[in-house]
Amino acid sequence: MGQAHWLKAKKAPNSGPAPQPESCQNCRCNHPEGKLSYGVIASNSGLNLQAFAERAHIPVAFTMHGLSAMPVDHPVSLCMVGMHGTVEANRAMMNADLII
């Protein structure tokens, strides 16, 4: 049985070379935020994300299922986000222009 017409891959038009990060002035965000959930735990990526957040100086908030992804008392940690979370974590999430 053949694929449905909407499942077939479409070719992207050739628009030239991809822009280089140093040439893209609009790619910078002012308020990045990390949001760690159960996927971080399931993929065993907590230490990698902790190192990334430390190097990039990105504050990190946790969902309830992601609380054990990295230490909650870590300097970049804002604790839990959501109804049972902290005011700081919820404000940071509302004001973020990039959520990782």
Summary of the structure (lengths in Angstrom):
residues: 100
radius of gyration: 18.3
end to end distance: 39.2
largest distance: 55.3
contacts: 222
relative contact order: 0.19
helix: 34%
strand: 14%
